[in-house]
Amino acid sequence: MSMKTAGSTDERSEARTDGVPKAVDEAVRSVRRMTLRDDLEYREIPVPASLADYGIGVEMTTGEHVDAAVSGWIMVLYARQARPEWASHWRCVAFASWALGPENHNSLTPSLYWADVERLLAGRRLGSLIGTVSVNHNTRFPSAPDDGRISASVGCEARASWTPASETGILDAGRQIDMWARFLSSLMDNEEGTDSFRD
């Protein structure tokens, strides 16, 4: 994986590219050094040029050996000019999607998952985290009475955005990616969700 100009294609050279800010170059190195989690598969995805001057996008999904269906992505963004709404040059945006058993959710489900997002995203600027958790109920109706029974499924989605803590302006982007990977991994710990659901 490599940090690249948002919207560009492959750029995997170890050498620093002319005009690329030092902070971006250091972020690239931190991503190359990060340890990948065994329960997730990683794939680099493009970052829209409209979001920032530079960025890295990483999609993470459960491997075939894992029963729980969990997927998500994170984008680590860098703007040459610090943005007031970020209060920084840096911003992270992330998404996660996972299945819930019909019996494993109630009115507290979004709050419990959001508490885990807050707990696991430790490397952020205080007060910068915003997002949503949605519970989706889907019912499948057969095209004809003899096509099968009506089936129902419940899924959850989380969206989060935060300003990473970076006192020196140099960001450990690998740590930011791994924090979101930890959240995705935690969703596979048990069928009810994350540690907040446990006694």
Summary of the structure (lengths in Angstrom):
residues: 199
radius of gyration: 18.7
end to end distance: 38.1
largest distance: 64.9
contacts: 573
relative contact order: 0.20
helix: 22%
strand: 36%
